[in-house]
Amino acid sequence: MVDITHKSNTLRIAIAQASVRVSKQATIDAIINKTVPKGDVFEMAKVAGLFGVKKTSDLIPDCHPLPIEYTKISYEIEGLTILVTIEVKTIYKTGVEVEAMHGASLVALTMYDMLKPIDKGIEINNIKLLKKRGGKSDYKGKYPKGLRAGVVVCSDSISAGKKQDKAGKAIISKLEACDVGIASYEIIPDEVDLIQNQVHELQKQGVDLIIFTGGTGLSPRDVTPEAVLPLLDREIPGIMEAVRRYGQDRTPYAMLSRSVAGTKGKSLILTLPGSTKGASESMDALFPALLHIFGIMKGMQH
């Protein structure tokens, strides 16, 4: 199966539909009057659909097992056609569109099986997804285009040439995947004045997003939060709360991070861990949803 461990839990919704067409009005009447020999068609098919939604991962190889937290099955009769609609919800890392379509197909098949003794002309048509919501696709087009970022690596050893930077490059890669341009990439030692100079310089350049990586731990040279925090106009605690919550699900050491985030003027400033894994996971926790803040700051309406 596809690796989804880097994803965050969000509300996922899918609505699917199938249509069942019978060949005569007498069949519709039998369904409504509950005189079909095999029983109540709508209720029996609904039960089958519920089982189908929950058993999807058992039958479709690449589907992940996931908690189904809501399923609604409804019917609408249009002439000789019965429209079956299924809505499925979960709070998880991956969507439920296959679960919704699988449930709709089993409802339709159950109806076919129950009705075939009284109608030999039944057809199942148009099993399709009507709507899906949740995940990164929800954020497309919901933040301004042309955003630019400055990435600053804070590390004595990397600035001295003793180590290669990987965390900063991982951040850049994830920004580019979100269509954020890279205005600046700098490597500096762990010095308060140099860190603060970067904030002032990048803000002067009109950079939208300033990301520091490194210096958020507990060693004596880890001073990035101390350097950045006094410069913020507004701290936004929820940003780093989200990062630490995401990280804590993956390693207990996430609780040791002292990262901070906030705004200065029209720039958003983040201080992320210096490890490649910590920086990469922090980006996964925040993006692309965090880019919504620029729509708010620029007065966009969503």
N, C-alpha and C positions, 0 to 999 in steps of 0.2 A: 504493500500500500504506500501511497504518497506520504512523506514525512510532514506532519502538521504540528509537530511539537513546538515550532517557533511561533505559531499563531496564538492569538488571544481569544478568550471566550467572548462572544458577542451574541446578541439576540438574532437568531436566524429564523426567517419565515419563508415558506414556499407554498404556493397555491397551484394545484394541478387539476386538470379536467380530463374526463373521458366521456365519450358519447356512445350510448347504446340505442340502436334503432331497431324497432320491432316492425313486423310486416302488416299488422292489423290492429284496429282499435280495440278489438276484444281482448288483446293481450294487455293493453294499458288498463282497461277496465278491471281485469283480473288482478293486476298488481294493486290498484287503488282499493278494490273491494276485499283484498286479501283472500282470494279464492284460488290462488295458484296451488296445485296439489303438493308441491314441495315445501310450502310454508310462506311466511311473510317475506317477500323478496327484498324489500328495502332494509328491513332489520337484519336479515341474514347476511346480506351483502355488506352492510355496514360493519358487522362483526369481522367478516373476512378482511375488509379494508383496514381495520384497526390492527389485526394480526399482521397484515402485509407490511404496514408502515414499520412496525416494531421488528420485523424479521428481515428487513432489507439487507442488512450486512451479512446475514447468514447465507444469502442466495446470490448476491452480486459481489464478485471477488474483491473489487477495489474500494468498496464502500466501508467506511469506518463504523464500528459500533458507537452509537451515541445515545444520549438520554433524550427520549421523546417526551416532551413536557406538555404538549397539547396537540390534539387532533380533532378536527371537525369535519364531518362528512355530510353533505347535503345533496338534495336531488331537485331537479327542475324538469318538468314535462313540457315539451314543445311539440305538439302534434304527436307523431309516432316516435319522437326522439326523446330519450331521457338523458339529461346532462348530469353527470356526476362530478361534484367539486369537492376537493379535499384541501384543507388548510392544515399545515403542520408547523409547529414551533419548537425550538430548543434554544438553550443558551450554551453554546459550545464553539469549538474551533473551526468547524466546517459546516457547510450548508445542508439543507434537508430537501433539496429539489428531487433527488432520486427517490427518497422515501415517499414523497407526496405522489410522484408518478407511479411508483410501484403499488402504493395503496389504491390509487385510482384504477389501475389495471386489474387488480384483484377484485375490486368491487364489480367492475364490468364483467369479468369472467364468471364470477359467482352468479350474477344476474343471468348471464347466458346459460349457465348450467341449470339454473332453476326454471328458466322459461322454455328451454328447448323441447320439453314434452308437449307444450301447447302451441309452439310457434317455431317452424323450421326455417324461418327467413330472418333470423336475428343477425345484426351486424354490429361489430365493435369498431368505432372510428375515432380518430383524432385524440389519442392520448398525448397530452401536451402540458408544458409548463406555462402557466398564465402569469406568474409573478414570483420573484424571489427578492429577498432583502437580507442584508447582513454581510459583514466582511468588508474587504478593501474596496470592492466595486461600489459600495455606497458613497464613497468619498470622491469619486471621479467627478470633476467639474465643480466641486464645492469649495475650492479655494482659488485665490488669484493665480494667474499664470505669470511666469517671469520672475518668480522668487529666486533670490540669491543667498548663498550661505558662505560664511567664513568658517573654516575648520582649523582649530589651533591645538596642536599636540603639546602637552606640558610634561616634559620628561628630561631630567638631567642626563641620563644615559643615552637617550636617542639624540638629543641635541649635541652631545659630545661625540657622536658617531660610533658609540659602542654597541648599539642595537639598531635594528631596522624597525621603522614604524609600520605596524599592521592595523592598529586600532583606528587611526585617522583615515587610512585608506578604506577600511571597512565602512566607516561612516560616510565617506564620499560615495562609495558604491551604492549605498542605500538611498542617499539623497538623490543621486542621478536616476535611480529607479522610480523616484517620485517626481521626476521632471524639475528638480530644484537645481539651478545652476551653481557652480562653484566659483565664487569670486576670489577666494583666497585660501591658501593652505600653508600654514606656518608651523615650524617646530621650535619651541623655546624651552629654556630651563625652568625649573620650578621656582620662580621668583615672583613675589607679589607685584612689584612694579612693572615687570615685563607683561604679566597677565593683564594688569589694568590698562597698560598702554595698548594692548591688542583690542580690548573692549572699546576704548576711546577711538582708536584708529578705524576699526571696522564700522562702528556706528557713524563716524564722520563720512565714511564712504557710502552710507545708506544701505548697508547689508541688512537683509531682513532677519536672518537667522545666524547667530554666533554660537558655535558649538566648541566647547573645550573638552578634551579627553585627557584624563590623567590628573593626579593630585587630589583625588577625592577620598583617599583612604586615611589611615591612621598613623603613618610614619611621620617623623618630624618635618620632612620636606614636602608633605602633602598640604599645600596651602591654597589650592584653587578656590574652594568655597569661601575662605576668608578674604581672598582677593576680590571675588566677584560680588559677594553679598552686599557690601556697602555701596556698590555702584548701582544696584537695582532700584528703579522707581517703584516697582511692585514685585514682590515675590509671589510665585504661583506654586504653593506647596503640593497641590494635587498632581502636578506633572511628575515629580519625583516619587510621590507616593505610588503612582501607577507603575513606575519603573521598578521600585523595590518590591512591590507586590508580585509583579511578573517575574522578577529575578528570584524571589523567595520560593516560588514553585519549582525552581530549577536547581538552586543551591542555597543552603542555609547561610552562606557568607554574604548574601545580598543585604542582610540587615546591617552590615558594617559600613555601607556606603554613606557618605555625607554629602552627596550631590545636592545641588540647589538649582532652581530655575526661576526665571522671572523676566520682566521687560525693562528696558532702558530706552526711553523715547519710543520709536517705532520698531525697535529690534527686540527679538526674543532671544534670550541667552540661556543655554543649557550647559551644565557641567556633568560630563559622563565619566564613568570609570576608565582607567587607562588600559585595562586588559582587553585584548581583542574580543574575547567572548563577552565580557561585560559591556563593552561599547556596542557590539553587534546586537546583543539581546536588548539593550536599552532602546536602540533604534527600532527594533521589532515591536517593542512595547508601545512606542509612541506614534510611529508613522504608518500610514499617512494621516491618521485621525488628527494629530496635533496641528497639521497645516490649516485646519479649520479656523484656528486662532487668527490667521492673517485676514480671513474674510471678515471677522468681527472687528479687528483693528482697523481695517480699511473701509469699514462701513458697508460691506456686502450684506445683502439679505438672503437667507436660506430658508 
